[in-house]
């Protein structure tokens, strides 16, 4: 990690947690389930408290090369947006399946 990256893993982790906890509960549960299975190196459980997930994300981002961390950050933010924008009917269909 170069000095340029500095505190960025903590910033990435904090913004992901903040955005996740702004999503409705049912969608957040699905997002956290996806997040904790997204990469085997990301050691978290969807039931972990926000602080535990934050620490896991911070450690995981710090372990990645800068470019990979940036790509993963964008991917995770996109996933949050996908769950946030998911139509209620589609979510109900997913839950019924």
N, C-alpha and C positions, 0 to 999 in steps of 0.2 A: 504494500500500500504506500502510495506517495503522500507527501505532506499536503498536496492539493486536496486529497480525499478527506483528510482530517476527521472532523466530527460528523461527516455525512452519514455514516451508518446509523447513528443515533437520530439524526433528523429524518432519515427515511423511515425508520421504525416508528417514531412518534407520529409522523403524518399518516402512516398506514393505520395505526391504532385509532387515531382521532377520526379519520374518515370512516373506518369500519364501525365505530361506535356512534356515528351519525346516521347509519343505515337502520332501517326497521329491524327489530329483534329477529324475526323469522329469516330474513335475508342475511343478516349478520351471522347467524348460526351456520347457514350453508357456506357463506364465504369463509368463515374460520375453519370449517371442515376441509374445504378445498385448500386453504393456505397451509394447514398443518400436514397435508399430504403432498403438497406441491414439489417439495424437494426433500429427500431423505436426510440431508444434512441440516435441515431446519427442524430442530428438536423442540416441538411444541405439541400440545393437545388442545383441541378446540374448547375444552372446558377450563383451560388455564385462565387465570385472572389476567386482565390486560397487562399488568406489570411483567408477568412471566413471558407472555407472548412478545412483549416489547424487548425484553432481554434476549430472547431467542432470535428475533429478527435482527437486532443490533449485532449480535455475535455472527450470525449468518452473513449479513451484508459485509461485515468487516473481513470475512474470510474469502470473499469473492474478489476477483480482479475488478478494477474500477468500471470498465466497460460492461462487464457482466452484471455488476451491481446496478448500474443505471438501467440496463435492459430489464432486469428482474423487477426493479422498482416500477417501471412503466407497465410491465405485465400485471403486477399486483394491483396497481391503481386502476387499470383497465378492468380487472376482475371485479373490483368493488363497484365500479360504475355499471358493469353488466348486471350485477345482482340488484343494484339500486334501481335501474331502469327496467327490470324484468316486469312484464305485465302481470297483474294479479291472476288473470286467467291461466297464464302459463305456469305460474308458481303453483296454483291449485292443481293443475294437471300433473305437474311433477310430483306433488305430494301424494296424489291418488295412485300414481303408477307403482 
